[in-house]
Every structure is written in structure tokens, then in C-alpha cells.
Amino acid sequence: MTRATLYGWGRTTASIADVVAPTSDLEVATLLATSNEVIARGLGRSYGDPAQLSGGVVLDNRELGGIGEIDEDGVVAVGAGVSIDDLLTLSIPQGWFVPVTPGTRQVSIGGAIAADVHGKNHHVDGSIANHVLAMRLVTPTGAVTTSPTEDPSLFWATMGGMGLTGVATTVTLRMTRIETDQVLVDTERFADLDGVMAAMAGGDANYRYSVAWVDCMTKGAHMGRAILTRGDHALRADVEKATLKGPKRPKLAVPFDAPSGLLNPLTIKVFNEIWFRSAPKHEVGEPQSLSTFFHPLDGLRDWNRLYGRRGFVQYQFCVPDSQGATVVDAIKRLSGSGVPSFLAVLKRFGPANPGPLSFPMPGWTLALDLPVGPSRLPGVLDDLDEMVIGAGGRIYFAKDARLSPEKVRAMYPRLAEFLEVKNRVDPEHRLTSDLARRLQLTGR
Amino acid sequence: MENAFGQPQNVVVLGGSSDIARAITRRLCAARAHTVVLAGRNRDLLDAAALEAREHGATKTDIVLFDAEDPSNALRTVSEAFAKVGEQVDLVVIAVGLLGDQSADEDDAAASARVATVNFTWPVAALAEIRRRLVLQGSGRILVITSVSGIRVRRTMYLYGGTKAGLDRMCDGLADSLEGTGVTLQLLRAGVVRTKMTAGRAEPPFTTGPDEVAKNVMRGLENGDRVIWSPPVLRYVFAVLRILPKKVFRRITDR
């Protein structure tokens, strides 16, 4: 065990823990039995504090590797410490893509399950949990195999359960068939938020993948101008030269912490302007590589350092379909308060899954990157929480670093159901994290 | 746990009934603080401060009684306060201080020692135990209230200013010693604040109210500044004052 400083991707709150890297289910079970307080960590891409535990034991799960054979139905057993990057490197040449990917390949499968990650295809395919056939889960009361049919309450509590029900060690997934490593993308520019939301509500059903980038810095008539990109995997017949190449290693990295304040209202406005103008007004069927379409930020390693010493928070909420006005109000509130925000990501969600703490619900989701620093920011986000609760929506734990326990209870009405399962498999409350303490998810 | 904006949930305030401490506690509770343990000498004042904390959003409050003139109780006081929180402590505020009456105290050995004990020796003893506990915890913050009067000590206030200077200097080194432990120490260097401690004295320039100090503290916690100046302009005022020739400094400050 080594004592190490751990923080999330937003680099806001650091804490010290004893870090140990188990290599087998047995070692995980031993560590759960011998640690008073423990949590698993993957690649540390959650923005806040779910994969750290001050004064406790943190399992660095990256050694829980191994990728099995991908069978003809696309079913594969994957070690929880395997990254989506590793999996794609192996699977794309065989004609398989992960069923769901977040905006980065640098997440572990275990972490993906803990956060029940979603991607650009949620409105069609749901979140990662919808594609998990079974998993090996080591809990403080024993190791079990759980699936939607074997102990379903434990299975679903674990999906989006932020690692608080046990440590997943092997996950069996069903992959998606692809014929090429290209995506055919339609791009449209919209001068305002209403336009892009109408296009998404009306047309997303025709696309497997859809996402909009929204400019939150422009006020007035062009408030919420946006770029909508939608597409689907290219078939062999769609492209001149059909290839199946895995992702490339990023060549660029941010070598040191930028000065806090590099990303200020002025520089962000300039960036947003360039981004907006460089997108085509309207383009149909443009072939893009999988990486360009799904993981644009993976091309720049350690990009979180651009936010400087103070770091940044991401605010991601979802609201039901009928509450689209909340998205408009939220962007208005932000652009009106002068709090700088990088391009926001807007998406539509399809049906929710049975996970009591799973984030997505049918409707809209908006994610905003906000540098820490402006004195109004904490208060503005507290106000946005109230708007989200009023609309019947919620905040995504994987992004959160500042929510309060009371608001979690309003946003996740099925929390008690989750805690019941947690207390069943973890009666001594060993599984906890800085996030669990902060939001009172420990079951105590 | 504290959140991304440096807003703590579990707080211990040593010297919790002082006006500055109460203003800070109010703002902490209005943000995220739910458990607050206040330590001090006067039960009635602490009870009033605890009630105020609950009115501002705290869900659990408790008090610990101690007398800062006796450093031998520092260990017990800190241990009791941490035990009453019952979970990891996110923030410890040290708001212990004695202004004294310089003209009466300066030729009195016992009175001078009392000012030094309250402003320096007791906080030093308490910090030893706070440091030990927070380092073990792997996270947490310490906010120590010193004073700009310690930046350049004036002859009319050398007991208070000098002993606060000692605490301030020591904490600077202590803060460095915490690097890599997950624990941080921040100093609040406040100018003159309108409180019961300063009531009846002439108000020098840059005098503020306790709530303005508390506001600057919240910003300082968010930004992680090693030194929080209140009001912030005093950073520059004292950058000049500390290098002024002695004669000029006296002429300005002896009024």
C-alpha cells in the first residue's frame, strides 16, 4: 500500500488515501474484509470525488485486466480495470464497437458501470447497463455473479451505484457490430437554442447518435446558438475504402498547469466563436473517424490542466421531456450571470433503466464545464439545482463535486431502495467514498 | 466532506463565540455546513452562537468549554470537539484571541504573559493536536485568524500585534509542513473589525464589519489562498507599510 493524493478529473478536492492495486477477485475480497473503509478507483475520470476516500483504502483497479474472446453475438467478458480504449483497440479490427461510450475512451469498464455511463446513442440504445449481461461483483458479504435475472436488485443498484455496493471485477457485455471505422455525420448549425431543440425533438429518432454543442456565452437573439452533429456507423458500401483500425495514441498533451484564469470569459468567447464558425452550416453524410466523432478531447491528453490550479466543475443535469424550458432557463441564468462556461453539451435521453441511482431519464440533458473562480458560481449552481428539482430532474453523480445531501434526496426518490440493497450486501458500511460521505450515501 | 468550492460540512470553531467566528459560522452554515461544534469560555454565548448556526442551516451543533489562558487544556478541548463532530472534520477555525489593554498590561508580567498565552501558546498547543488528527484523516483545512497588526508591530499594540505575529509566522511554516498530507492551513489576516473586542476604539481606515470578513473567508476557502486578507486591499497597504522607514511608519500609525 502506498499513501497517495487522489483527486477527480476536475482537480478540485484532493484527499489522501492508502492505495493498493489488487490483481484478483480473492485479493479484492481480502481487502474488503480487512479495510474499515474502502472504494474502488478506475482511471479517475469522474469529475468530483467518487473515486477517492480520505484516510481510507482505495483499490486501484487497473490491474483487473483481461479481455476474453468476442463471440459471434458480440458477447465478451472484460476485466473491470480494462479501459474502453484497450477494448476498442482489440475489438474494432474484429468489427465490434462498444455499445455505449462516454466522451472519452479513458474510462475503465468498472467505472463505466459505477456511473452507468451514457453516450450519444442513449435515446436509442440506453446506457451501458442495458448492454451488461452479467458481472462478477465482490461485496463485503461475499463474491457473487449478478445479472438482470440473478439478484436483479443488486445488479441494478450497482448500475450507477458509484461503487458503493461492491467491486465489479469482470463484466460481460454485448458489443455492437460495425463494418467500418467510420461514422457518417450530418452537421447543422443553429442560430438559437429553440431551433436546435426543435430539430432534436423532431429528428433524433432517425439517427443512432446525436449530440449538440451549445454556446452559453452569447446573449440576446443568438443565445444558445448550437452545432448539431448526428450520424451512424458507415457500412462497407458507404465509404470508398472500408477499414477497421483501432484508436490512435494521442500525440498532444498539456505539459503543465495553465495559470488559473487562462479560461476566462474573453478567451472562452473567442474559442466558442472559432468553434461555431468552423462548423459547416449544413453538411450531410460526411465520413468521420470513430475517434473524431466520439472522443474529440482524447486527442489532447491532460486537457483538464487548462483550467489551472483551481480546477473546474462540470454541471450535468437531466429533466423530463415536458421540461425543455428548464434547459433554456438554465442557459439564460448562466449567460446572464456572466459566469464563463465552455461549450455545453446538449442531448436527448431515451427510456430510463431500472437502476435506482441511474442518472438518465427520458428527456433532455445538458452538461456544462465551469472553471472554479467566479464568486457567483457556487450560488448560481445552487439556484440551478432548485430549477432542476422543480422540473423533476436530477444531477449526475459522476460529474458532481458540490451538491448537498438534501438535494440528492429530492432528485433521486429511489435512494432508500438503493440503500436497502447496499445495507444488505455491506452491513458494516465499509464501502464509502468522499462523494458518499458528502452526499450521505453511506447507508449509515 | 468539503465540496469543490471549499465549502465544508463538518466544522469545529475554537473561540466560537467571537463576532468574527460567528459571522464565519453563519456563512458556512448557509453554504454546506451541517455539523458545527463551537468551543469557548462562556456557555451562554456559545449556546447563542449554536442557535444562530442552526438558524442558518446547521442540523447538528454542540459546544465545548475551555479557557485559553490554560494551554494544558488544548489537547482535551480539540479531542472533545472532534469527538462531538463524530465524523471527519473538514474545517477547524482558530478564532482565539485577546486584545488586552496595552497601556495597563505592558508593565505587568502576569498580564503580558496572559496575552501571549491566549494569542500564541494556546493556539500552538491546539494546532499540534489538530495537525495530528487531520493528517491521520488525510484531508481537512485549518483556518487561523491572525491580524495585520502582526505584519508590522506598532508600539501602541506590541503585545497583541507581536503575539499574533508569532502565531502568523509559525503557521506559515506549519502550512508548508502540510504539503502532500491532504491537509491545508490558511491564514486570515484581518484589519480592524467592528466587534465587541474593539468596541469603543477609534476606527482606523479599512475598518470593516464581521460579515465582510466572513465573505472574504468564503472566497479564500474557495480559492485556496494561503493568506486571506480582509479587506483584500490590506495586502497592498501592508506591502508598503512594512517597508516604510521607522519614523514615517510611526508618524502614520501613532495617531
Interface residues (C-beta under 8 A of the other chain):
Chain A: R3 T5 G10 T12 T13 A14 S15 I16 A17 G48 D49 S54 G55 G56 R309 R310 G311 V313 V372 G373 S375 L377 P378 A401 R402 L403 S404 P405 D434 L435 R437 R438
Chain B: M1 E2 N3 A4 F5 Q7 Q9 A31 R32 H34 E87 Q88 L136 Q137 G138 S139 G140 G180 T181 G182 R219 E222 N223 G224
